[in-house]
Amino acid sequence: MVDYIARDGVALLQVNNPPVNALSHHVRVAIEEGLKKAGQDPRIKSIVISGKGSFIAGADIKDVSKPTILELCDLIESSGKPVVAAIKGFALGGGHEIAISCHYRIAHEKSKFGFPEVDIGILPAAGGTQRFPRLVGLEAALDLIPSGRHIGAAQAFKLGIVDKVVRGDAVEEAVKFAKSIAGEPLVDRRTSQRPVMGAENAFLAAAVKLAMKKKKGMIAPIVCLSVSFMGSLLPFEQGIQVEAAEAVVVFTSGQMGALQYAFFAQRAAPKWLLPCGASFKTVKGRPIRNAAVIGAGTMGTGITMAMLNAGIPVTLVEQDRKFLDKGVSLLKLLYAGSVSLRKITQDQCDAILSKLNTAVGYKSLTNVDLVIEAVYENMALKKQIFAELDRICPPETFLWTNTSALDIDEIASATRRPDKVLGTHFFVPAYHMKLLENVRGKLTSAETVASAQMFGTRIGKIPVVVGNCHGFVGNRMLHKYVYEADFLIEEGCWPEDVDMVAENFGLPLGPFKVRDLSGLDIRVRGLLEQAKAAGIEINPATRFLNGERISLLSKSLVDKGHCGRKTGRGFYNYGKPGGKIPLNDRFIKDVIVEYCAERGIERRKVAYQEIEERLFLPLINEGFKILEEGIASKPEDIDTIWLLGYAWPRHTGGPMYYANMVGLDKIYNRICHYNELHKHSAHWQPSLLLKKLAASKTPMKDWMEVAQASSKL
Ligand SMILES: CC/C=C\CC(=O)SCCNC(=O)CCNC(=O)[C@H](O)C(C)(C)COP(=O)(O)OP(=O)(O)OC[C@H]1O[C@@H](n2cnc3c(N)ncnc32)[C@H](O)[C@@H]1OP(=O)(O)O
């Protein structure tokens, strides 16, 4: 776990605990033993701590509740022989704390530093909240500790975290350096003995404001701020006591469990398993050497950029030169923006764009590994495109569709290769959002799924395999939340009441602000298409569609020209078309009141608890139905989709984890309560799986066993 190599008076302690050299209990014990051994050996004059491959990514997250890294840090710092950290790769969390307890730090130019503890609900409680401000000053500490941000070696050097940045082998350099400083005094090298620079300045208020915005609802960043600040006013030993006392607050808050679950869920989600038993362990994907994207709209250009950024050559295809040119201009504009923001250099931009080809029509697509279709949501059009692609592209080419809800099997039926057809549901903006829902159809092969997952990872996404149904996982659940939001308005709430509850829960924007952003007309169009497909003519009095309650409130607003931000008015008044600040509006309230009066709906005061339950319980209920039907293969997949695709508050773990935390019996009983009251909304019919899990009190890790056993009955 830790190799001890003694050479020319230097003891090299090299942590060897793959994959990330986490500080498990065994590693901590071995480092401690190594330090003691080196301390007692008169031939050893100095010590180097490093990691095999990378430095140390922190505590073993499954083991963070026993913080003996603190003792290790004290042992390192108090060593009578100089200790040098040789840093390659990551020095994170407890690893970073070990590094700043060493007397010197030598880092490779590509190494990274950070305190990601806040993102897993804890503090750098191995003395990090006290040592770090003493090393870099209060301002930088109040920025880096609560943000959890990683910084590179160059910035670490500027801040004084690192003493020397090297291009070559950091360990060799550190050993050489350690030899050169043998016997030198260490008094001013002990971080804990330094005063905090800038402690008199009032950085705290601004830092708290920023943390509350960027880490909304999370306790750990705020606690980190107060502990670091208080510690800067106290002697180190007292600061450590404050740190220890406050660490208990976060360890017992409940957020730690949720955030750590979210960390592992995100890593488990790409590990796919199909109902036939094929999985990431048994089936290999085919690498994508080049690709084409059909459609140069927002989605098509975004997907093209995601692939170009990963170095995949792409041909962007349109049927019309005008649309193609527009798409390419947009794409170039976005890259130019990245250059001006210094996210990439001009040379990198040129290299990326050199991999972009364009074509009008599909004829040139005779030598591509993959085509992703990204035209607007119209089944007939998509089928026509797939039939044509099937004729032109080689038989082994994958044909994937970027749809957010349409039936993958029906699209695949237009081809002679349904095994190679799959849905790639990207989220807007596709070059930025981390989530990719890979939707398998009935006939999609395991090789295609494996290839799509491999592709997703390559373009920097977290790819999650889901089954084929209307809206797949994310949007299918979202629809229920959106329906209930509308019904709440019909029954007596104002848009701002509902949005406030959703935002207090932790979502960045409530459902009506989101609708105003995306455009009310889009939802209305969807509703009208749904009605048309069901052969129903919508009239102002319509309240049911296929026996299900619907709301035409959005239509009433759209009919009055309220399409959202783009027209300056939607559920809020934005002052002008394209305005950004939502204001409550008497006129909109009058429209709502009139809408209700016309339909004989009596408005009432709706309690906070009812708003919260009616927004989130249908969505959770749908999640259990999704598990029951095998559309998702584990709760972690659903939670990852909601965390990454819909900004679900991370400190509650995701909708499934949240349900488990609240208690499935409580969730089930409340769903039954609303089901009694709202018989015309199928989304209130309780999931059978939820009922079983609630009754059996099955732990979350075993939910799928119950789901699978039920599906076999
Ligand atoms: C008292 C408090 C003192 C100290 C507190 C701490 O130190 S808390 C821990 C702080 N550190 C972190 O939070 C780091 C978390 N890890 C990461 O950010 C990334 O893993 C990292 C190091 C940037 C590497 O990223 P990469 O994409 O290369 O790998 P991946 O994330 O997929 O991880 C590979 C596998 O390692 C597991 N893992 C990662 N970090 C930890 C950890 N700290 N503890 C336990 N396990 C960890 C991860 O789950 C992956 O496992 P796998 O089975 O392969 O899915």
The ligand as an SDF file (V2000), in Angstrom:
LIG
                    3D

 55 57  0  0  0  0  0  0  0  0999 V2000
  -11.5140   14.3210    7.6200 C   0  0  0  0  0  0  0  0  0  0  0  0
  -11.5340   14.7630    6.2390 C   0  0  0  0  0  0  0  0  0  0  0  0
  -10.2630   14.5600    5.5150 C   0  0  0  0  0  0  0  0  0  0  0  0
  -10.2240   14.3350    4.2260 C   0  0  0  0  0  0  0  0  0  0  0  0
  -11.4290   14.2680    3.4570 C   0  0  0  0  0  0  0  0  0  0  0  0
  -11.2240   13.7690    2.0500 C   0  0  0  0  0  0  0  0  0  0  0  0
  -10.1560   13.6370    1.5510 O   0  0  0  0  0  0  0  0  0  0  0  0
  -12.6400   13.4060    1.2900 S   0  0  0  0  0  0  0  0  0  0  0  0
  -12.1290   12.9430   -0.3110 C   0  0  0  0  0  0  0  0  0  0  0  0
  -11.7740   14.0870   -1.1340 C   0  0  0  0  0  0  0  0  0  0  0  0
  -11.4390   13.6430   -2.4640 N   0  0  0  0  0  0  0  0  0  0  0  0
  -12.3660   13.5470   -3.3800 C   0  0  0  0  0  0  0  0  0  0  0  0
  -13.5180   13.8380   -3.1930 O   0  0  0  0  0  0  0  0  0  0  0  0
  -11.8540   13.0630   -4.7040 C   0  0  0  0  0  0  0  0  0  0  0  0
  -12.8850   12.2610   -5.3870 C   0  0  0  0  0  0  0  0  0  0  0  0
  -12.3820   11.7170   -6.6220 N   0  0  0  0  0  0  0  0  0  0  0  0
  -12.3450   12.4180   -7.7440 C   0  0  0  0  0  0  0  0  0  0  0  0
  -12.6430   13.5770   -7.8120 O   0  0  0  0  0  0  0  0  0  0  0  0
  -11.9250   11.6700   -8.9740 C   0  0  0  0  0  0  0  0  0  0  0  0
  -12.0760   10.3060   -8.7210 O   0  0  0  0  0  0  0  0  0  0  0  0
  -10.4730   11.9410   -9.4330 C   0  0  0  0  0  0  0  0  0  0  0  0
   -9.4780   11.7140   -8.3240 C   0  0  0  0  0  0  0  0  0  0  0  0
  -10.3880   13.3860   -9.9250 C   0  0  0  0  0  0  0  0  0  0  0  0
  -10.1160   10.9680  -10.5890 C   0  0  0  0  0  0  0  0  0  0  0  0
  -11.0970   11.0750  -11.5910 O   0  0  0  0  0  0  0  0  0  0  0  0
  -11.2010    9.9600  -12.7410 P   0  0  0  0  0  0  0  0  0  0  0  0
  -12.2690   10.4340  -13.6550 O   0  0  0  0  0  0  0  0  0  0  0  0
   -9.8650    9.6810  -13.2660 O   0  0  0  0  0  0  0  0  0  0  0  0
  -11.6450    8.6310  -12.0210 O   0  0  0  0  0  0  0  0  0  0  0  0
  -13.0200    8.2680  -11.3050 P   0  0  0  0  0  0  0  0  0  0  0  0
  -13.6250    9.4550  -10.6900 O   0  0  0  0  0  0  0  0  0  0  0  0
  -13.8570    7.4970  -12.2510 O   0  0  0  0  0  0  0  0  0  0  0  0
  -12.5160    7.3410  -10.1300 O   0  0  0  0  0  0  0  0  0  0  0  0
  -11.8960    6.0720  -10.3770 C   0  0  0  0  0  0  0  0  0  0  0  0
  -12.3730    5.1000   -9.3170 C   0  0  0  0  0  0  0  0  0  0  0  0
  -11.9030    5.5300   -8.0420 O   0  0  0  0  0  0  0  0  0  0  0  0
  -12.9950    5.6800   -7.1210 C   0  0  0  0  0  0  0  0  0  0  0  0
  -12.6710    6.8160   -6.2490 N   0  0  0  0  0  0  0  0  0  0  0  0
  -12.2780    8.0310   -6.6210 C   0  0  0  0  0  0  0  0  0  0  0  0
  -12.0220    8.8000   -5.5760 N   0  0  0  0  0  0  0  0  0  0  0  0
  -12.2570    8.0440   -4.5000 C   0  0  0  0  0  0  0  0  0  0  0  0
  -12.1600    8.2820   -3.1120 C   0  0  0  0  0  0  0  0  0  0  0  0
  -11.7220    9.4320   -2.6050 N   0  0  0  0  0  0  0  0  0  0  0  0
  -12.5080    7.2720   -2.2790 N   0  0  0  0  0  0  0  0  0  0  0  0
  -12.9160    6.0860   -2.7390 C   0  0  0  0  0  0  0  0  0  0  0  0
  -13.0080    5.7890   -4.0640 N   0  0  0  0  0  0  0  0  0  0  0  0
  -12.6830    6.7600   -4.9200 C   0  0  0  0  0  0  0  0  0  0  0  0
  -14.1960    5.9400   -8.0230 C   0  0  0  0  0  0  0  0  0  0  0  0
  -15.3760    5.6210   -7.3730 O   0  0  0  0  0  0  0  0  0  0  0  0
  -13.8900    5.0380   -9.1950 C   0  0  0  0  0  0  0  0  0  0  0  0
  -14.2450    3.7370   -8.8180 O   0  0  0  0  0  0  0  0  0  0  0  0
  -14.8400    2.6980   -9.8560 P   0  0  0  0  0  0  0  0  0  0  0  0
  -15.1150    1.4870   -9.0500 O   0  0  0  0  0  0  0  0  0  0  0  0
  -13.7860    2.5240  -10.9070 O   0  0  0  0  0  0  0  0  0  0  0  0
  -16.0930    3.3340  -10.3960 O   0  0  0  0  0  0  0  0  0  0  0  0
  1  2  1  0
  2  3  1  0
  3  4  2  0
  4  5  1  0
  5  6  1  0
  6  7  2  0
  6  8  1  0
  8  9  1  0
  9 10  1  0
 10 11  1  0
 11 12  1  0
 12 13  2  0
 12 14  1  0
 14 15  1  0
 15 16  1  0
 16 17  1  0
 17 18  2  0
 17 19  1  0
 19 20  1  0
 19 21  1  0
 21 22  1  0
 21 23  1  0
 21 24  1  0
 24 25  1  0
 25 26  1  0
 26 27  2  0
 26 28  1  0
 26 29  1  0
 29 30  1  0
 30 31  2  0
 30 32  1  0
 30 33  1  0
 33 34  1  0
 34 35  1  0
 35 36  1  0
 35 50  1  0
 36 37  1  0
 37 38  1  0
 37 48  1  0
 38 39  1  0
 38 47  1  0
 39 40  2  0
 40 41  1  0
 41 42  1  0
 41 47  2  0
 42 43  1  0
 42 44  2  0
 44 45  1  0
 45 46  2  0
 46 47  1  0
 48 49  1  0
 48 50  1  0
 50 51  1  0
 51 52  1  0
 52 53  2  0
 52 54  1  0
 52 55  1  0
M  END
$$$$
